[in-house]
Amino acid sequence: MFERFTDRARATVKDAKAEADALGHPRIGSEHLVLALLRGDGGVGREVLLAAGIEHEEIRAAVAAGDDAAALRSIGIDLDAVRASVERTFGRGALERAEPAERGGLLFRRSKMPTRFNNAAKKTLELSLRIALSLKHNYIGTEHILLAVLKEERGAGGRLLRERHMTYERTLELVQTALRNAA
């Protein structure tokens, strides 16, 4: 399957690993594919995301916050309740003014195990081939990866994009327009 990937699509998969590593995540998820699409020269996928107002730092912050919230929930801490309590005590937006703690202390140390794809990312890459074939394309580009992220319903990447009002149908229209304009 990877032989059909364009150079940009291959770079996206490689960059997804770098994004997961940078966040200390042991597995590459569809959210890391979205972050990778937004890096550097992400081709049509990046162009469509930027046109939709999606930016790398916004998604990275959401991925990092989701990771922290999940870790806290696992030990019984409700982050929303903590935020509400802090804002009642110190005023609205008090946490936005706070400087983030440095990661790397004992609490945040992560293992350096090899990074692998989670099920959502595997499914996303499989779907990118199906989507390319359905569009009668003989290659898999960043646009196919983007569409596959949205098509794969269980992945965090698709959830993040849907929360920002991106739908598969509208994204497909944007991709087709971008491809026509590039031709």
C-alpha positions as semicolon CSV with decimal commas, in nm:
position;residue;x (nm);y (nm);z (nm)
1;M;0,000;0,000;0,000
2;F;0,278;0,250;0,088
3;E;0,410;0,228;-0,267
4;R;0,103;0,427;-0,376
5;F;0,177;0,708;-0,128
6;T;0,309;1,033;-0,271
7;D;0,628;1,175;-0,122
8;R;0,418;1,424;0,078
9;A;0,192;1,148;0,208
10;R;0,496;0,943;0,314
11;A;0,640;1,250;0,484
12;T;0,306;1,294;0,665
13;V;0,326;0,941;0,807
14;K;0,687;1,004;0,914
15;D;0,593;1,341;1,067
16;A;0,305;1,176;1,257
17;K;0,562;0,962;1,436
18;A;0,763;1,274;1,518
19;E;0,449;1,444;1,653
20;A;0,367;1,144;1,873
21;D;0,727;1,129;1,997
22;A;0,731;1,503;2,074
23;L;0,415;1,464;2,283
24;G;0,553;1,158;2,459
25;H;0,281;0,932;2,319
26;P;0,368;0,564;2,281
27;R;0,134;0,518;1,982
28;I;0,064;0,716;1,666
29;G;-0,303;0,807;1,642
30;S;-0,511;0,982;1,380
31;E;-0,465;1,303;1,580
32;H;-0,091;1,281;1,506
33;L;-0,171;1,239;1,137
34;V;-0,371;1,565;1,152
35;L;-0,079;1,739;1,322
36;A;0,156;1,602;1,055
37;L;-0,073;1,724;0,777
38;L;-0,043;2,073;0,923
39;R;0,339;2,065;0,926
40;G;0,557;2,204;0,649
41;D;0,451;2,121;0,298
42;G;0,143;1,910;0,368
43;G;0,009;1,947;0,013
44;V;-0,363;1,954;-0,055
45;G;-0,445;1,814;0,290
46;R;-0,271;2,107;0,459
47;E;-0,420;2,357;0,217
48;V;-0,773;2,236;0,296
49;L;-0,713;2,236;0,673
50;L;-0,574;2,589;0,666
51;A;-0,864;2,707;0,445
52;A;-1,099;2,566;0,711
53;G;-0,919;2,769;0,977
54;I;-0,748;2,470;1,139
55;E;-0,398;2,546;1,266
56;H;-0,118;2,328;1,398
57;E;-0,080;2,493;1,740
58;E;-0,455;2,477;1,809
59;I;-0,470;2,105;1,732
60;R;-0,145;2,034;1,919
61;A;-0,280;2,209;2,228
62;A;-0,604;2,010;2,204
63;V;-0,416;1,681;2,166
64;A;-0,189;1,763;2,462
65;A;-0,484;1,877;2,677
66;G;-0,683;1,565;2,591
67;D;-0,390;1,350;2,692
68;D;-0,354;1,527;3,026
69;A;-0,730;1,521;3,093
70;A;-0,745;1,147;3,023
71;A;-0,453;1,083;3,259
72;L;-0,620;1,286;3,534
73;R;-0,958;1,113;3,482
74;S;-0,785;0,777;3,518
75;I;-0,690;0,868;3,877
76;G;-1,028;1,023;3,961
77;I;-0,962;1,392;3,896
78;D;-1,228;1,583;3,700
79;L;-1,041;1,857;3,514
80;D;-1,360;2,056;3,444
81;A;-1,445;2,061;3,816
82;V;-1,092;2,174;3,902
83;R;-1,108;2,450;3,639
84;A;-1,447;2,570;3,771
85;S;-1,315;2,577;4,128
86;V;-1,002;2,771;4,029
87;E;-1,209;3,023;3,834
88;R;-1,450;3,068;4,128
89;T;-1,154;3,137;4,354
90;F;-0,919;3,335;4,127
91;G;-1,147;3,471;3,856
92;R;-1,246;3,377;3,504
93;G;-0,950;3,287;3,280
94;A;-0,708;3,238;3,570
95;L;-0,570;2,918;3,420
96;E;-0,513;3,076;3,080
97;R;-0,268;3,320;3,240
98;A;-0,075;3,044;3,415
99;E;0,256;2,926;3,274
100;P;0,258;2,552;3,195
101;A;0,484;2,330;3,404
102;E;0,787;2,181;3,232
103;R;0,742;1,820;3,130
104;G;1,012;1,573;3,201
105;G;0,981;1,545;3,576
106;L;0,911;1,210;3,732
107;L;0,534;1,247;3,696
108;F;0,550;1,303;3,321
109;R;0,838;1,073;3,228
110;R;0,733;0,839;2,951
111;S;0,896;0,525;2,827
112;K;1,100;0,534;2,507
113;M;0,927;0,232;2,357
114;P;0,903;0,221;1,978
115;T;0,606;0,420;1,852
116;R;0,341;0,215;1,671
117;F;0,012;0,301;1,506
118;N;-0,302;0,265;1,714
119;N;-0,610;0,101;1,560
120;A;-0,764;0,432;1,449
121;A;-0,446;0,535;1,265
122;K;-0,417;0,192;1,099
123;K;-0,779;0,214;0,988
124;T;-0,721;0,570;0,864
125;L;-0,431;0,462;0,645
126;E;-0,635;0,170;0,508
127;L;-0,927;0,403;0,436
128;S;-0,697;0,645;0,253
129;L;-0,641;0,375;-0,011
130;R;-1,014;0,305;-0,043
131;I;-1,090;0,676;-0,073
132;A;-0,822;0,725;-0,339
133;L;-0,964;0,433;-0,537
134;S;-1,320;0,562;-0,501
135;L;-1,203;0,895;-0,646
136;K;-1,031;0,702;-0,928
137;H;-0,687;0,821;-0,821
138;N;-0,390;0,588;-0,868
139;Y;-0,199;0,746;-0,579
140;I;-0,257;0,823;-0,211
141;G;-0,196;1,188;-0,128
142;T;-0,236;1,401;0,180
143;E;-0,591;1,481;0,072
144;H;-0,681;1,111;0,095
145;I;-0,528;1,087;0,442
146;L;-0,730;1,392;0,552
147;L;-1,053;1,247;0,416
148;A;-0,974;0,912;0,582
149;V;-0,920;1,084;0,918
150;L;-1,274;1,220;0,892
151;K;-1,419;0,890;0,766
152;E;-1,267;0,688;1,055
153;E;-1,525;0,764;1,321
154;R;-1,348;0,640;1,635
155;G;-1,020;0,828;1,599
156;A;-0,927;1,136;1,796
157;G;-0,815;1,315;1,479
158;G;-1,160;1,298;1,322
159;R;-1,322;1,401;1,649
160;L;-1,097;1,707;1,674
161;L;-1,183;1,808;1,317
162;R;-1,556;1,747;1,360
163;E;-1,549;1,961;1,676
164;R;-1,419;2,234;1,448
165;H;-1,714;2,184;1,211
166;M;-1,533;1,986;0,942
167;T;-1,744;1,717;0,782
168;Y;-1,639;1,450;0,536
169;E;-1,876;1,583;0,270
170;R;-1,764;1,945;0,296
171;T;-1,397;1,844;0,312
172;L;-1,442;1,630;0,000
173;E;-1,580;1,938;-0,180
174;L;-1,282;2,144;-0,065
175;V;-1,038;1,872;-0,175
176;Q;-1,199;1,844;-0,518
177;T;-1,187;2,222;-0,562
178;A;-0,820;2,234;-0,457
179;L;-0,734;1,952;-0,699
180;R;-0,916;2,127;-0,985
181;N;-0,736;2,454;-0,907
182;A;-0,400;2,277;-0,898
183;A;-0,454;2,114;-1,238
